[in-house]
Amino acid sequence: MRILFVNPPWVKRDGNVWKNIACVMPPLGLAWMASVLEKQGHQVLICDAHAERLPLDHIADALAQLGQFDLVGITATTPIISNALAIARQARRLWPACRLVMGGVHPTVLPEETLAEPAVDVVVRGEGEITITELAAHKPFAEIRGISYRQDNQIIHNPDQILIEDLDSLPMPAYHLLPMDKYYPSAGAAKRLPAVSMLATRGCPGRCTFCYRIFGNKLRVRSGRKVAEEVKHLQDTYGIKEICFYDDTFTVFKKEVHAFCQRLEELHVNLTWSCFSRVDTIDQLLLDDMKAHGCHQIMYGIESASPEILANVGKRADLDKARCAVAITKKAGIDVRAAYMLGNPGETLESMRQTLDFAIELNTDVAIFNIATPFPGTDMFQWAKARGLLTTENWDEYDFANPVMKLPTVSREQIHEFYQRAYRKFFLRPQYLVRRVARLRHLVSLLDSVRGLRAVMNT
C-alpha cells in the first residue's frame, strides 16, 4: 500500500509561555509505525505539518502534491484535535477511497467523539505498530485488536491491542522520512544544536491524576546499548549533537542508564543530552555516571510545594526528596529544570504562593509553571467532569496556560494572574539574571536566554 502519516500543527495563542519557548521534535510514534510498515514492503511518507510550519489552510495543497494514497493516518493530542479533524476532512476530499485512520492520545481516550467525524473510518487506540500493520494488510476490522470503528450505525470497540513487551524488537524510527533539519529543543533544554528527542521507555508506574496512561502502568524499557547505537546513527547520519530524552522517567531502570553510558563510551560518541526524571529515582552514583557521559540537565516534575495538593494529584513524592534530588544533581554538575503546576484540585492562593516560594528556594536553572489541565482520559478530567467543574470542552482551550476548571477554592482569574506573576518573579530576580548572564558562553545559551526573556515578558 501507499501510506501517508500526518502530524498536525499546534498553533499556540498569545499569553501562553509555550508560544515562545516550545520545542519542535520528531513525531516518533509516526516514525516507528512507518519503519515497521516499510519493513513489510509498504511505501510510506510522513508530512510533519508542525515542523514544516504549514498553515492549516495550506495543508491540502501540500498533501495534494504528494500523490495518491491508500491509507492516511493522522495523529492527535487534545490541543491539536480540531486541526487533526480538519486535515482528515481535507484528506477525504483529496482521496475519497482511502482508508482514513486517526490515532494518538486524544482519539484513544475519546474514540466515539473522533468517529463522529464522517471522514474518519477507524481509530487506532494506544500503541499503534501492530494495529497499523494489520490495517495495512486488509485484515477484517472485527479481527483487529485496538481499533474502534463504525458498523451498521453503531461504534464498535474491539479489545485493546497487546502491548509490545520487547521494545528492542522494533526497528529504528524512520528518521529518513522526517525533516530532520527542522527540529529544535525547548528554550533552556540544550547546550548544542542540532538536537532531537528520543524515547527509551514506554508506560509509567505512576498514578498521577493529571497524566494519561494509554501505554499502561507497566514500564517497558529499550536496552541502553540499543539506544546508544541509535544515537550513534543519528550523529553519523544527521550530525545530531544533542539528545533530549522525553521519557516520563528516564532513570527508573538504572542498569540500562549505566549500559547506555558505557555504550556511548565504547562507540566514542561525543554527545550532550538531557532527560526527565522523578526525584525518587536517582542517586549520586547514577548522576555522576550520567554527567561523565554527557548529561547536562535533568527536569524533575515537582508540581507543588503543598503536601495536600501532591496527595490530591497522586504525586508520590515529598519536598525533602525534591530538595535532596536537586542538591545531589547540582553536586554532580548537572543543571536542573523543575516543573510546577498551578490550579490543581484543592489549590488556594496560599498553596500557589508556597509553590512559588519553594521554586525560588530550590533556585533551579530553569523553572516551568503550567496551569493544571484536566485532559480527557485522565483521572483529573473525570474528577472535574463528575463535579461540574469544567468550564469548557472546547479542546483548543486545553493548552497548559488557560484554566478550564472552576475550582471552589480559587478563581480562574486568580490562577491565571498568579501564572503570569510566577514567571516574572522567578526569572526576573536580580540574582537569577546575574547568574544567567555569567553563563552566556555560547550562541545557544544566548539565543535561549532571549527566547526565555521574550516568553516571560509576553506571558
C-alpha angles and dihedrals in degrees: 000000000000106000133188127195121195129200106199123221122258111212112194123210128237112273093038110114089213090066088077106025105035123120129232108217136170117281092240095181091059092043092053093049090047091053093051091048093048090054087057092053102260122137110236135186129182123208108197097193091174095056092041090051091230112174113231093247091054098049096085091057091048092050093046090059091059095068132232125337135194095200129025121191123192125188125210142183119193098267092053101037094105090053090046092053091047089054089048090057091048091050092049091054091049096046110021094177099048123111104245116207130185123198142157132086101310098048088044094058097034106032095151092054090049093049090051083080104087092213091066117085102177140012118213108210121209123331108023112192099090095036096050092051090054091049090049089051090057093242110171112268092236090062098049118094120213100034137110121201145158121263126169092345091308131104114235121204111198120204116281119277118256110258119242105251097186105054090179087069089070117092120239113282112268096257089162089071093056132081092247093180092061099063125098137164132249116277110278095015103098139048097195140030144258094049133167137179129252137184125222099175144032127209130023132237092209126107100209110155093219096058133086116234100195092134092054135251093275111092113223121193138201115226114267090231093056092047090052091050090052089052089053090053092050091050096047095043104036105016093245111177101178138037126203109202107211098189112132089235114012094173102055093099099051093176091060092047089054089047090051091052092047093050092049087056093047091051092047091234114174099209141154117199147169135203146184121249147163122250091238098054103064138075135183095260092053093046093050091052092047092050092048090055101048109282107141103164141029126190117212123196101224094158100180143008091218115095088205093055091046089054091047092056096041095246105157099205136090137216096253090056089049091051091048094047093050092047097051091042090055089045089057089054094250121135119236131223116188126199123209135180127215124199101034122158107289093021120153134177088258094053090049089051089051090053094050092046089050091050090053091046092054088047094199121185092251132013125195120199118193130178110244107257121194099215118195111267095036128107089239091059092051090047093051095042093049090054096044092244099130112106094194144002092204096124093206086073092059097090107124091254103069124068108232097172124079100215120195092221102053133014125246089240091055092050093050093046091050090048089059092043093050093059094047095045094048101042101033096056110124090229091054095045092050090051092050093049090049090056097051094116101139142025095259093058091047093051091046091052091051092048091047095048091048090051093050094048093047096047 
